Amino acid sequence: LQMNPTQEGRESSLLRGVESVPGLGLNSEGVVAVGPDTKVLARGNRGTIEAIQVGKNRYGVQRHTEETYSLIRRLLAEETQFQRFGIPPSDVLSDYEAVRKAYDAVARRLVTNILGAANLLPD
């Protein structure tokens, strides 16, 4: 599942420096509509809303930047949703490996942008 910034997203402090965000489609959750005071900052390649801004400094992101190889392996061992949907664990791991480097770089950029928007980065 690819997350692509909208024009407003590219101009936002949240997605500054982010062209697109690779990801894993491990569930079918997604936002499809927002209120009138909400800016859509990014959409997924399935049309879902993946990042929003409400007001000056309130953001929402439909992304798990905390995903790591070991976390995914643990989820695969513990969760039954993958078996329910017939997703082989090996497919999930190979999909993650294919996007891991880019995903990790974007995750670091998002966290840095969030901390910067909250004025929590050292000068």
All heavy atoms as an XYZ file, in Angstrom:
946
protein
N       0.844     -1.182      0.000
C       0.000      0.000      0.000
C       0.879      1.232      0.000
O       1.656      1.447      0.921
C      -0.927     -0.015      1.216
C      -1.852      1.182      1.361
C      -2.890      1.190      0.249
C      -2.538      1.130      2.706
N       0.794      1.997     -1.033
C       1.590      3.210     -1.176
C       0.807      4.402     -0.632
O      -0.382      4.517     -0.854
C       1.891      3.430     -2.656
C       2.931      4.447     -2.946
C       4.340      3.920     -2.789
O       4.560      2.741     -2.612
N       5.292      4.798     -2.843
N       1.476      5.290      0.111
C       0.862      6.528      0.592
C       1.498      7.677     -0.175
O       2.718      7.834     -0.144
C       1.095      6.689      2.089
C       0.448      7.924      2.670
S       0.591      7.993      4.477
C       2.044      9.023      4.658
N       0.686      8.463     -0.862
C       1.190      9.545     -1.702
C       0.671     10.885     -1.202
O      -0.546     11.083     -1.109
C       0.748      9.322     -3.151
C       1.238      7.991     -3.663
O       2.434      7.746     -3.701
N       0.319      7.122     -4.039
N       1.566     11.827     -0.901
C       1.131     13.151     -0.444
C       0.324     13.887     -1.513
O       0.625     13.797     -2.695
C       2.446     13.889     -0.167
C       3.452     12.813      0.055
C       3.030     11.688     -0.852
N      -0.696     14.597     -1.063
C      -1.437     15.502     -1.938
C      -0.625     16.789     -2.055
O       0.419     16.929     -1.399
C      -2.812     15.827     -1.325
O      -2.598     16.492     -0.066
C      -3.648     14.571     -1.124
N      -1.115     17.745     -2.838
C      -0.423     19.033     -2.926
C      -0.345     19.678     -1.542
O       0.703     20.180     -1.142
C      -1.126     19.965     -3.912
C      -0.412     21.297     -4.099
C       1.006     21.132     -4.647
O       1.266     20.291     -5.504
N       1.936     21.926     -4.137
N      -1.462     19.661     -0.789
C      -1.440     20.220      0.567
C      -0.480     19.450      1.463
O       0.164     20.026      2.325
C      -2.841     20.220      1.178
C      -3.737     21.296      0.628
C      -5.064     21.368      1.338
O      -5.776     20.346      1.356
O      -5.389     22.446      1.862
N      -0.377     18.159      1.241
C       0.548     17.341      2.026
C       1.996     17.707      1.768
O       2.797     17.802      2.694
N       2.339     17.923      0.511
C       3.718     18.300      0.178
C       4.098     19.647      0.786
O       5.255     19.917      1.058
C       3.912     18.317     -1.337
C       3.998     16.923     -1.941
C       4.348     16.969     -3.415
N       3.251     17.421     -4.245
C       2.237     16.655     -4.652
N       2.186     15.387     -4.302
N       1.285     17.156     -5.416
N       3.096     20.500      1.015
C       3.341     21.823      1.602
C       3.253     21.808      3.127
O       3.567     22.806      3.768
C       2.323     22.819      1.033
C       2.481     23.031     -0.456
C       1.304     23.757     -1.091
O       0.335     24.093     -0.373
O       1.356     23.984     -2.310
N       2.847     20.695      3.713
C       2.659     20.626      5.165
C       3.974     20.338      5.886
O       4.901     19.761      5.312
C       1.645     19.533      5.519
O       2.232     18.251      5.355
N       4.032     20.730      7.145
C       5.230     20.433      7.932
C       5.330     18.943      8.238
O       6.421     18.428      8.435
C       5.248     21.250      9.227
O       4.109     20.980     10.009
N       4.219     18.226      8.241
C       4.248     16.786      8.531
C       4.950     15.996      7.432
O       5.798     15.157      7.707
C       2.834     16.247      8.711
C       2.743     14.732      8.918
C       3.335     14.335     10.261
C       1.311     14.254      8.802
N       4.624     16.279      6.195
C       5.146     15.467      5.091
C       6.269     16.148      4.312
O       6.619     15.708      3.217
C       3.998     15.081      4.145
C       2.913     14.208      4.789
C       1.808     13.909      3.800
C       3.490     12.929      5.353
N       6.848     17.188      4.883
C       7.976     17.871      4.240
C       9.074     16.855      3.940
O       9.499     16.106      4.792
C       8.512     18.966      5.152
C       9.628     19.783      4.516
C      10.159     20.861      5.442
N       9.090     21.697      5.990
C       8.830     21.804      7.306
N       9.544     21.153      8.183
N       7.854     22.588      7.731
N       9.524     16.821      2.706
C      10.600     15.924      2.315
C      10.160     14.498      2.024
O      10.987     13.638      1.782
N       8.861     14.233      2.012
C       8.349     12.882      1.759
C       7.675     12.859      0.391
O       6.732     13.599      0.154
C       7.339     12.452      2.854
C       6.725     11.106      2.522
C       8.014     12.434      4.218
N       8.175     12.034     -0.498
C       7.573     11.905     -1.830
C       6.451     10.875     -1.832
O       5.385     11.111     -2.338
C       8.633     11.523     -2.856
C       9.631     12.634     -3.123
C       8.963     13.888     -3.661
O       8.080     13.772     -4.540
O       9.310     14.986     -3.198
N       6.732      9.713     -1.313
C       5.729      8.664     -1.175
C       6.198      7.737     -0.059
O       7.358      7.745      0.323
C       5.529      7.897     -2.479
O       6.695      7.180     -2.807
N       5.263      6.984      0.463
C       5.563      6.117      1.602
C       5.156      4.700      1.254
O       3.964      4.423      1.082
C       4.798      6.571      2.870
C       5.164      5.703      4.060
C       5.056      8.034      3.165
N       6.114      3.791      1.131
C       5.741      2.399      0.903
C       5.178      1.826      2.191
O       5.438      2.332      3.279
C       7.071      1.732      0.539
C       8.095      2.566      1.234
C       7.552      3.965      1.248
N       4.396      0.808      2.072
C       3.859      0.188      3.278
C       3.310     -1.192      2.993
O       3.367     -1.680      1.865
N       2.788     -1.781      4.022
C       2.205     -3.111      3.925
C       0.703     -2.992      4.096
O       0.235     -2.333      5.022
C       2.765     -4.018      5.018
C       4.274     -4.186      5.039
C       4.697     -5.001      6.242
C       4.743     -4.848      3.761
N      -0.054     -3.617      3.239
C      -1.508     -3.639      3.378
C      -1.919     -4.826      4.219
O      -2.368     -5.831      3.692
N      -1.744     -4.722      5.521
C      -2.019     -5.852      6.407
C      -3.449     -5.871      6.927
O      -3.838     -6.783      7.636
C      -1.041     -5.851      7.593
C       0.432     -5.971      7.208
C       1.301     -5.965      8.455
C       0.678     -7.218      6.385
N      -4.222     -4.847      6.614
C      -5.630     -4.856      6.996
C      -6.401     -4.075      5.944
O      -5.837     -3.517      5.023
C      -5.832     -4.268      8.407
C      -5.349     -2.833      8.503
O      -5.648     -1.997      7.661
N      -4.582     -2.538      9.534
N      -7.706     -4.044      6.106
C      -8.530     -3.337      5.123
C      -9.082     -2.035      5.704
O     -10.050     -1.507      5.198
C      -9.672     -4.249      4.672
O     -10.450     -4.631      5.795
N      -8.461     -1.531      6.755
C      -8.926     -0.300      7.370
C      -8.487      0.899      6.550
O      -7.441      0.882      5.917
C      -8.361     -0.172      8.788
C      -8.828     -1.263      9.709
C      -8.136     -1.213     11.060
O      -7.223     -0.400     11.255
O      -8.513     -2.007     11.918
N      -9.290      1.939      6.591
C      -8.928      3.160      5.893
C      -9.994      4.212      6.080
O     -11.153      3.903      6.314
N      -9.587      5.443      5.978
C     -10.504      6.575      6.075
C     -10.939      6.940      4.663
O     -10.109      7.028      3.761
C      -9.795      7.768      6.754
C     -10.700      8.984      6.797
C      -9.336      7.383      8.159
N     -12.233      7.155      4.462
C     -12.713      7.491      3.125
C     -13.338      8.880      3.053
O     -13.561      9.399      1.968
C     -13.717      6.434      2.596
C     -13.020      5.100      2.374
C     -14.887      6.277      3.545
N     -13.636      9.503      4.205
C     -14.219     10.846      4.216
C     -13.781     11.571      5.474
O     -13.534     10.943      6.513
C     -15.737     10.758      4.167
N     -13.663     12.900      5.385
C     -13.276     13.720      6.541
C     -14.211     14.920      6.620
O     -14.928     15.247      5.668
C     -11.812     14.195      6.442
C     -10.856     13.017      6.502
C     -11.575     15.008      5.181
N     -14.155     15.595      7.757
C     -14.982     16.775      7.973
C     -14.492     17.977      7.193
O     -13.392     17.971      6.631
N     -15.288     19.050      7.172
C     -14.961     20.233      6.378
C     -13.724     20.996      6.860
O     -13.111     21.709      6.072
C     -16.216     21.103      6.497
C     -16.893     20.627      7.734
C     -16.556     19.174      7.871
N     -13.347     20.852      8.122
C     -12.179     21.567      8.650
C     -10.901     20.740      8.577
O      -9.904     21.085      9.198
C     -12.427     21.981     10.107
C     -13.594     22.947     10.234
O     -13.877     23.668      9.251
O     -14.221     22.979     11.302
N     -10.939     19.659      7.828
C      -9.821     18.732      7.755
C      -9.178     18.768      6.382
O      -9.859     18.691      5.368
C     -10.304     17.298      8.063
O     -10.945     17.298      9.339
C      -9.159     16.320      8.074
N      -7.852     18.895      6.358
C      -7.099     18.842      5.103
C      -6.618     17.413      4.883
O      -6.076     16.788      5.795
C      -5.870     19.747      5.175
C      -6.175     21.212      5.269
C      -4.867     21.999      5.356
C      -5.113     23.455      5.563
N      -3.848     24.199      5.706
N      -6.785     16.916      3.695
C      -6.259     15.601      3.324
C      -4.824     15.805      2.857
O      -4.575     16.510      1.882
C      -7.111     14.944      2.223
C      -6.476     13.639      1.765
C      -8.533     14.714      2.724
N      -3.879     15.218      3.579
C      -2.456     15.396      3.266
C      -1.883     14.276      2.413
O      -0.883     14.464      1.729
C      -1.651     15.518      4.559
C      -2.043     16.661      5.499
C      -1.153     16.659      6.723
C      -2.009     17.997      4.783
N      -2.501     13.091      2.477
C      -2.003     11.969      1.669
C      -3.122     10.968      1.441
O      -4.014     10.804      2.270
C      -0.827     11.287      2.356
N      -3.030     10.296      0.302
C      -3.978      9.234     -0.050
C      -3.199      7.973     -0.397
O      -2.083      8.038     -0.896
C      -4.829      9.625     -1.249
C      -5.818     10.725     -0.948
C      -6.790     10.909     -2.107
N      -7.809     11.869     -1.758
C      -8.955     11.578     -1.144
N      -9.215     10.330     -0.830
N      -9.827     12.517     -0.857
N      -3.834      6.853     -0.142
C      -3.258      5.571     -0.531
C      -3.567      5.275     -1.981
O      -4.442      5.901     -2.584
N      -2.875      4.315     -2.537
C      -3.115      3.972     -3.940
C      -4.470      3.297     -4.139
O      -4.885      3.076     -5.261
C      -1.966      3.128     -4.513
C      -1.690      1.882     -3.718
O      -2.088      1.768     -2.563
N      -0.990      0.943     -4.313
N      -5.175      2.987     -3.050
C      -6.540      2.458     -3.144
C      -7.577      3.564     -2.938
O      -8.753      3.300     -2.822
C      -6.752      1.373     -2.092
C      -5.857      0.175     -2.270
C      -6.112     -0.834     -1.179
N      -5.086     -1.854     -1.206
C      -4.722     -2.564     -0.165
N      -5.290     -2.366      1.009
N      -3.795     -3.473     -0.266
N      -7.102      4.817     -2.843
C      -8.004      5.947     -2.692
C      -8.307      6.329     -1.252
O      -8.957      7.337     -1.004
N      -7.860      5.542     -0.300
C      -8.132      5.854      1.100
C      -7.317      7.059      1.549
O      -6.255      7.347      1.013
C      -7.791      4.661      2.024
O      -6.443      4.266      1.778
C      -8.730      3.499      1.785
N      -7.833      7.751      2.549
C      -7.145      8.894      3.125
C      -6.143      8.361      4.138
O      -6.504      7.638      5.056
C      -8.154      9.854      3.775
C      -9.082     10.407      2.681
C      -7.437     10.981      4.514
C     -10.300     11.127      3.214
N      -4.878      8.703      3.972
C      -3.811      8.143      4.793
C      -3.196      9.140      5.766
O      -2.545      8.742      6.713
C      -2.725      7.550      3.899
C      -3.194      6.405      3.025
C      -3.511      5.148      3.808
O      -2.815      4.851      4.790
O      -4.468      4.459      3.439
N      -3.368     10.440      5.518
C      -2.840     11.459      6.441
C      -3.729     12.690      6.366
O      -4.188     13.072      5.284
C      -1.395     11.822      6.089
N      -3.979     13.282      7.537
C      -4.838     14.460      7.615
C      -4.236     15.514      8.537
O      -3.350     15.219      9.340
C      -6.254     14.116      8.129
C      -6.177     13.511      9.550
C      -6.989     13.208      7.165
C      -7.515     13.359     10.244
N      -4.741     16.726      8.410
C      -4.391     17.812      9.315
C      -5.685     18.510      9.714
O      -6.519     18.836      8.870
C      -3.454     18.814      8.653
C      -3.079     19.969      9.567
C      -2.096     20.926      8.908
O      -1.547     20.659      7.847
N      -1.867     22.054      9.550
N      -5.840     18.730     11.033
C      -6.987     19.466     11.557
C      -6.421     20.642     12.341
O      -5.642     20.456     13.273
C      -7.856     18.586     12.481
C      -9.053     19.376     12.994
C      -8.308     17.323     11.761
N      -6.769     21.851     11.938
C      -6.207     23.014     12.601
C      -4.741     23.164     12.246
O      -4.260     22.659     11.230
N      -4.002     23.843     13.119
C      -2.599     24.149     12.827
C      -1.640     22.980     13.066
O      -0.772     22.707     12.259
C      -2.151     25.352     13.662
C      -0.759     25.818     13.337
C      -0.361     27.031     14.124
C       1.079     27.397     13.787
N       1.573     28.482     14.597
N      -1.788     22.286     14.191
C      -0.794     21.264     14.552
C      -1.388     19.936     14.993
O      -0.794     19.224     15.789
C       0.119     21.791     15.668
C       1.081     22.837     15.163
O       1.652     22.689     14.093
N       1.250     23.894     15.916
N      -2.545     19.578     14.494
C      -3.120     18.266     14.810
C      -3.114     17.420     13.547
O      -3.665     17.819     12.528
C      -4.537     18.402     15.357
C      -4.550     19.009     16.756
C      -5.939     19.117     17.288
N      -6.608     20.195     16.540
C      -7.902     20.426     16.580
N      -8.685     19.671     17.297
N      -8.424     21.415     15.888
N      -2.471     16.285     13.649
C      -2.306     15.410     12.491
C      -2.793     14.012     12.808
O      -2.789     13.571     13.955
C      -0.820     15.314     12.098
C      -0.215     16.639     11.713
C       0.518     17.388     12.624
C      -0.372     17.134     10.422
C       1.074     18.605     12.263
C       0.174     18.348     10.054
C       0.901     19.075     10.982
O       1.443     20.275     10.626
N      -3.158     13.306     11.767
C      -3.486     11.890     11.866
C      -2.843     11.171     10.705
O      -2.875     11.657      9.570
N      -2.236     10.032     10.995
C      -1.565      9.258      9.950
C      -1.994      7.805     10.086
O      -1.910      7.227     11.167
C      -0.022      9.365     10.066
C       0.654      8.524      8.998
C       0.420     10.812      9.976
N      -2.445      7.235      8.993
C      -2.845      5.830      8.955
C      -1.623      5.021      8.506
O      -1.526      4.563      7.394
C      -4.022      5.657      7.985
C      -4.509      4.257      7.804
C      -5.246      3.716      9.008
O      -5.526      4.426      9.958
N      -5.556      2.441      8.985
N      -0.666      4.921      9.394
C       0.606      4.279      9.071
C       1.217      3.797     10.372
O       1.101      4.455     11.389
C       1.516      5.330      8.413
C       2.762      4.861      7.796
C       2.628      3.927      6.636
N       1.469      4.185      5.794
C       1.277      3.642      4.629
N       2.156      2.838      4.133
N       0.202      3.879      3.924
N       1.867      2.676     10.355
C       2.535      2.163     11.555
C       4.041      2.309     11.380
O       4.711      1.403     10.905
C       2.160      0.707     11.811
C       0.738      0.538     12.233
N       0.320      0.846     13.498
C      -0.348      0.141     11.546
C      -0.978      0.624     13.587
N      -1.402      0.201     12.413
N       4.561      3.454     11.790
C       5.995      3.685     11.638
C       6.821      2.842     12.599
O       8.033      2.773     12.460
C       6.330      5.168     11.844
O       5.847      5.570     13.104
C       5.709      6.024     10.760
N       6.166      2.206     13.551
C       6.894      1.381     14.518
C       7.155     -0.037     14.007
O       7.800     -0.833     14.683
C       6.118      1.322     15.847
C       4.916      0.397     15.863
C       3.655      0.972     15.201
O       3.689      2.093     14.669
O       2.627      0.275     15.210
N       6.670     -0.360     12.821
C       6.872     -1.707     12.293
C       8.353     -1.992     12.071
O       9.061     -1.195     11.476
C       6.118     -1.887     10.974
C       4.639     -2.020     11.166
C       3.889     -2.124      9.844
O       4.419     -1.707      8.788
O       2.760     -2.612      9.880
N       8.774     -3.117     12.579
C      10.131     -3.596     12.370
C      10.051     -5.065     11.980
O       9.007     -5.707     12.140
C      10.982     -3.479     13.652
O      10.387     -4.306     14.669
C      11.070     -2.038     14.135
N      11.126     -5.604     11.501
C      11.159     -7.013     11.107
C      10.777     -7.911     12.282
O       9.938     -8.801     12.148
C      12.546     -7.362     10.577
C      12.636     -8.759     10.020
C      12.171     -9.043      8.748
C      13.195     -9.784     10.764
C      12.255    -10.319      8.226
C      13.281    -11.068     10.257
C      12.797    -11.329      8.981
O      12.876    -12.599      8.474
N      11.348     -7.652     13.461
C      11.052     -8.514     14.617
C       9.606     -8.359     15.074
O       8.969     -9.336     15.466
C      12.021     -8.243     15.769
O      11.935     -6.910     16.185
N       9.064     -7.139     15.006
C       7.663     -6.942     15.383
C       6.738     -7.688     14.420
O       5.794     -8.361     14.841
C       7.314     -5.456     15.397
C       5.842     -5.127     15.675
C       5.425     -5.617     17.056
C       5.601     -3.636     15.535
N       7.018     -7.608     13.143
C       6.185     -8.309     12.168
C       6.263     -9.811     12.373
O       5.251    -10.506     12.329
C       6.574     -7.902     10.733
C       6.144     -6.448     10.509
C       5.935     -8.818      9.701
C       6.606     -5.854      9.217
N       7.454    -10.336     12.644
C       7.582    -11.780     12.915
C       6.754    -12.173     14.129
O       6.082    -13.208     14.127
C       9.043    -12.168     13.119
C       9.831    -12.217     11.824
C      11.238    -12.737     12.054
N      11.244    -14.037     12.664
C      11.229    -15.197     11.994
N      11.205    -15.187     10.689
N      11.254    -16.345     12.624
N       6.789    -11.337     15.181
C       6.006    -11.642     16.385
C       4.506    -11.585     16.083
O       3.748    -12.446     16.510
C       6.368    -10.683     17.515
C       5.787    -11.128     18.852
C       6.301    -10.338     20.026
N       5.716     -9.004     20.014
C       6.407     -7.874     20.058
N       7.711     -7.883     20.116
N       5.793     -6.723     20.038
N       4.079    -10.586     15.331
C       2.662    -10.489     14.959
C       2.215    -11.692     14.142
O       1.114    -12.207     14.335
C       2.402     -9.207     14.166
C       2.415     -7.906     14.955
C       2.312     -6.717     14.000
C       1.312     -7.863     15.984
N       3.062    -12.119     13.254
C       2.723    -13.286     12.438
C       2.561    -14.540     13.292
O       1.717    -15.392     13.001
C       3.789    -13.519     11.366
C       3.804    -12.505     10.227
C       5.046    -12.687      9.377
C       2.541    -12.593      9.389
N       3.348    -14.646     14.354
C       3.257    -15.809     15.239
C       2.024    -15.730     16.138
O       1.437    -16.754     16.491
C       4.521    -15.917     16.088
N       1.620    -14.508     16.515
C       0.539    -14.330     17.493
C      -0.832    -14.077     16.872
O      -1.844    -14.455     17.446
C       0.868    -13.148     18.411
C       2.092    -13.371     19.258
C       2.510    -12.113     20.016
O       1.826    -11.065     19.894
O       3.516    -12.177     20.724
N      -0.881    -13.420     15.756
C      -2.157    -12.988     15.168
C      -2.754    -14.075     14.285
O      -2.049    -14.801     13.609
C      -1.951    -11.721     14.329
C      -1.572    -10.515     15.141
C      -2.715     -9.989     15.984
O      -3.881    -10.091     15.576
O      -2.429     -9.487     17.078
N      -4.062    -14.127     14.294
C      -4.755    -15.079     13.429
C      -5.322    -14.416     12.182
O      -5.788    -15.094     11.290
C      -5.909    -15.745     14.193
O      -6.813    -14.729     14.636
C      -5.400    -16.552     15.367
N      -5.273    -13.057     12.101
C      -5.870    -12.382     10.949
C      -5.212    -12.800      9.645
O      -5.862    -12.878      8.616
C      -5.830    -10.875     11.113
C      -4.492    -10.236     10.831
C      -4.558     -8.719     10.948
O      -5.533     -8.162     11.404
N      -3.503     -8.066     10.523
N      -3.930    -13.100      9.688
C      -3.242    -13.487      8.462
C      -3.737    -14.842      7.977
O      -3.961    -15.047      6.793
C      -1.733    -13.515      8.678
C      -1.206    -12.195      9.178
C      -0.810    -12.038     10.498
C      -1.147    -11.098      8.340
C      -0.345    -10.821     10.957
C      -0.691     -9.876      8.790
C      -0.286     -9.729     10.109
N      -3.931    -15.771      8.922
C      -4.453    -17.081      8.553
C      -5.896    -16.965      8.050
O      -6.280    -17.624      7.088
C      -4.408    -18.048      9.747
C      -3.012    -18.459     10.174
C      -2.371    -17.445     11.116
O      -3.033    -16.579     11.664
N      -1.064    -17.545     11.296
N      -6.669    -16.088      8.700
C      -8.068    -15.895      8.306
C      -8.175    -15.414      6.866
O      -9.076    -15.811      6.133
C      -8.711    -14.849      9.219
C     -10.012    -15.254      9.806
C     -10.585    -14.204     10.701
N      -9.530    -13.370     11.273
C      -9.723    -12.191     11.832
N     -10.913    -11.708     11.905
N      -8.732    -11.500     12.325
N      -7.293    -14.533      6.466
C      -7.322    -13.996      5.111
C      -6.472    -14.819      4.143
O      -6.339    -14.455      2.980
C      -6.857    -12.540      5.105
C      -7.784    -11.616      5.846
C      -7.321    -10.888      6.919
C      -9.105    -11.496      5.477
C      -8.170    -10.035      7.612
C      -9.969    -10.653      6.155
C      -9.501     -9.920      7.228
N      -5.871    -15.874      4.632
C      -5.070    -16.742      3.778
C      -3.769    -16.128      3.305
O      -3.292    -16.431      2.225
N      -3.201    -15.245      4.130
C      -1.937    -14.595      3.768
C      -0.793    -15.396      4.367
O      -0.656    -15.455      5.585
C      -1.888    -13.143      4.294
C      -3.061    -12.329      3.756
C      -0.552    -12.495      3.917
C      -3.210    -10.969      4.405
N       0.035    -16.020      3.551
C       1.168    -16.781      4.085
C       2.171    -15.848      4.780
O       2.525    -14.799      4.228
C       1.797    -17.426      2.855
C       0.764    -17.335      1.789
C      -0.065    -16.127      2.107
N       2.628    -16.197      5.983
C       3.611    -15.375      6.690
C       4.843    -15.063      5.847
O       5.386    -13.965      5.913
C       3.961    -16.204      7.923
C       2.744    -17.030      8.167
C       2.201    -17.339      6.801
N       5.283    -16.000      5.039
C       6.467    -15.754      4.212
C       6.227    -14.616      3.221
O       7.142    -13.852      2.901
C       6.879    -17.029      3.478
O       5.813    -17.474      2.647
N       4.991    -14.468      2.735
C       4.670    -13.373      1.819
C       4.757    -12.027      2.531
O       5.259    -11.048      1.967
C       3.266    -13.532      1.236
C       3.174    -14.633      0.205
O       4.206    -15.289     -0.082
O       2.062    -14.849     -0.306
N       4.264    -11.979      3.775
C       4.310    -10.736      4.543
C       5.760    -10.333      4.782
O       6.131     -9.169      4.594
C       3.560    -10.873      5.887
C       3.714     -9.612      6.733
C       2.082    -11.183      5.647
N       6.589    -11.287      5.181
C       8.002    -10.987      5.443
C       8.730    -10.549      4.175
O       9.513     -9.604      4.203
C       8.694    -12.189      6.078
C       8.270    -12.496      7.513
C       8.879    -13.819      7.975
C       8.648    -11.373      8.449
N       8.475    -11.203      3.062
C       9.156    -10.810      1.824
C       8.656     -9.450      1.340
O       9.440     -8.645      0.831
C       9.012    -11.876      0.738
O       7.670    -12.027      0.362
N       7.353     -9.164      1.528
C       6.831     -7.840      1.175
C       7.506     -6.768      2.030
O       7.869     -5.702      1.537
C       5.315     -7.764      1.383
C       4.532     -8.545      0.342
O       5.142     -9.011     -0.645
O       3.313     -8.704      0.538
N       7.666     -7.041      3.327
C       8.308     -6.065      4.211
C       9.771     -5.860      3.808
O      10.238     -4.728      3.741
C       8.222     -6.509      5.670
C       8.948     -5.570      6.595
C       8.425     -4.319      6.885
C      10.179     -5.914      7.146
C       9.096     -3.436      7.711
C      10.851     -5.033      7.980
C      10.301     -3.803      8.264
O      10.977     -2.918      9.070
N      10.478     -6.919      3.524
C      11.881     -6.798      3.127
C      12.028     -5.960      1.862
O      12.990     -5.215      1.713
C      12.515     -8.176      2.928
C      12.894     -8.857      4.224
C      13.904     -8.064      5.035
O      14.816     -7.433      4.472
O      13.768     -8.054      6.265
N      11.043     -6.059      0.967
C      11.114     -5.311     -0.290
C      11.016     -3.804     -0.073
O      11.570     -3.027     -0.856
C      10.006     -5.774     -1.238
N      10.326     -3.379      0.993
C      10.138     -1.937      1.219
C      10.854     -1.435      2.471
O      10.815     -0.246      2.772
C       8.625     -1.579      1.333
C       7.890     -1.930      0.058
C       7.981     -2.207      2.549
N      11.529     -2.322      3.162
C      12.095     -2.010      4.482
C      12.983     -0.765      4.509
O      12.808      0.119      5.339
C      12.883     -3.223      4.988
C      13.477     -3.067      6.352
C      14.204     -4.331      6.734
N      14.621     -4.299      8.119
C      15.195     -5.312      8.724
N      15.430     -6.436      8.063
N      15.551     -5.223      9.977
N      13.937     -0.665      3.619
C      14.888      0.443      3.639
C      14.163      1.781      3.433
O      14.356      2.730      4.187
C      15.941      0.225      2.559
C      17.143      1.093      2.678
C      18.157      0.690      1.617
C      19.541      1.111      2.016
N      20.535      0.673      1.055
N      13.307      1.843      2.412
C      12.566      3.075      2.143
C      11.578      3.370      3.269
O      11.407      4.513      3.679
C      11.831      2.966      0.812
N      10.924      2.341      3.779
C       9.945      2.506      4.850
C      10.606      3.077      6.106
O      10.086      4.005      6.727
C       9.300      1.156      5.166
C       8.098      1.253      6.062
C       6.840      1.519      5.525
C       8.201      1.077      7.435
C       5.725      1.607      6.340
C       7.098      1.169      8.250
C       5.857      1.425      7.694
O       4.763      1.517      8.510
N      11.764      2.539      6.469
C      12.479      3.019      7.652
C      12.920      4.477      7.483
O      12.822      5.270      8.416
C      13.698      2.143      7.956
C      13.313      0.766      8.478
O      12.130      0.547      8.803
O      14.218     -0.093      8.566
N      13.376      4.837      6.294
C      13.808      6.213      6.052
C      12.633      7.182      6.163
O      12.749      8.250      6.774
C      14.454      6.325      4.669
N      11.493      6.809      5.613
C      10.313      7.666      5.694
C       9.797      7.738      7.128
O       9.382      8.799      7.591
C       9.214      7.186      4.720
C       7.905      7.917      4.967
C       9.667      7.369      3.281
N       9.850      6.625      7.852
C       9.414      6.625      9.260
C      10.248      7.617     10.070
O       9.701      8.400     10.862
C       9.525      5.223      9.851
N      11.557      7.603      9.859
C      12.422      8.569     10.563
C      12.080     10.005     10.170
O      12.033     10.895     11.008
C      13.894      8.265     10.274
C      14.431      7.080     11.063
C      15.947      6.959     10.963
N      16.402      6.618      9.624
C      16.399      5.397      9.112
N      15.968      4.386      9.837
N      16.838      5.176      7.896
N      11.810     10.245      8.890
C      11.450     11.587      8.419
C      10.135     12.034      9.066
O      10.014     13.161      9.528
C      11.351     11.599      6.896
C      10.685     12.806      6.275
C      11.307     14.133      6.575
N      12.684     14.201      6.195
C      13.540     15.120      6.656
N      13.146     16.038      7.505
N      14.795     15.117      6.282
N       9.136     11.159      9.116
C       7.848     11.513      9.723
C       8.004     11.865     11.206
O       7.457     12.863     11.674
C       6.837     10.379      9.563
C       6.242     10.182      8.179
C       5.373      8.932      8.150
C       5.445     11.392      7.739
N       8.758     11.052     11.923
C       8.963     11.322     13.356
C       9.699     12.645     13.542
O       9.335     13.466     14.383
C       9.705     10.154     14.037
C      10.138     10.525     15.447
C       8.809      8.920     14.069
N      10.726     12.889     12.733
C      11.458     14.160     12.807
C      10.531     15.336     12.504
O      10.556     16.359     13.205
C      12.651     14.153     11.827
O      13.529     13.085     12.190
C      13.407     15.469     11.855
N       9.686     15.200     11.480
C       8.756     16.276     11.137
C       7.747     16.519     12.251
O       7.404     17.664     12.552
C       8.025     15.965      9.827
C       8.927     16.085      8.621
O      10.063     16.550      8.704
N       8.431     15.652      7.478
N       7.266     15.460     12.881
C       6.311     15.603     13.989
C       6.972     16.320     15.157
O       6.403     17.257     15.735
C       5.766     14.223     14.422
C       4.839     13.670     13.338
C       5.038     14.317     15.766
C       4.500     12.211     13.508
N       8.174     15.905     15.510
C       8.889     16.560     16.608
C       9.179     18.027     16.279
O       9.082     18.904     17.141
C      10.179     15.816     16.936
C       9.997     14.417     17.521
C      11.341     13.715     17.635
C       9.287     14.468     18.857
N       9.523     18.305     15.034
C       9.779     19.684     14.618
C       8.516     20.532     14.694
O       8.549     21.669     15.173
N       7.377     19.974     14.239
C       6.106     20.714     14.299
C       5.710     21.019     15.732
O       5.067     22.027     16.020
C       5.008     19.924     13.601
N       6.122     20.152     16.662
C       5.809     20.358     18.089
C       6.891     21.138     18.803
O       6.874     21.268     20.023
C       5.608     18.993     18.757
N       7.886     21.642     18.056
C       9.010     22.386     18.635
C       9.766     21.576     19.676
O      10.175     22.120     20.726
C       8.538     23.731     19.226
C       8.019     24.658     18.167
O       8.596     24.757     17.091
N       6.898     25.294     18.448
N       9.971     20.303     19.413
C      10.668     19.425     20.347
C      12.051     19.000     19.877
O      12.685     18.161     20.506
C       9.813     18.177     20.640
C       8.499     18.448     21.347
C       7.666     17.178     21.441
C       8.748     19.033     22.738
N      12.519     19.576     18.773
C      13.865     19.260     18.301
C      14.860     20.261     18.885
O      14.549     21.446     19.024
C      13.928     19.311     16.772
C      13.184     18.203     16.042
C      13.242     18.457     14.536
C      13.768     16.851     16.380
N      16.051     19.783     19.202
C      17.071     20.731     19.713
C      17.470     21.700     18.609
O      17.439     21.379     17.416
C      18.230     19.824     20.109
C      18.018     18.550     19.390
C      16.551     18.427     19.120
N      17.875     22.891     19.019
C      18.315     23.919     18.040
C      19.663     23.599     17.467
O      20.493     22.979     17.961
C      18.367     25.289     18.692
C      16.952     25.760     19.040
O      16.013     25.359     18.339
O      16.824     26.520     20.006
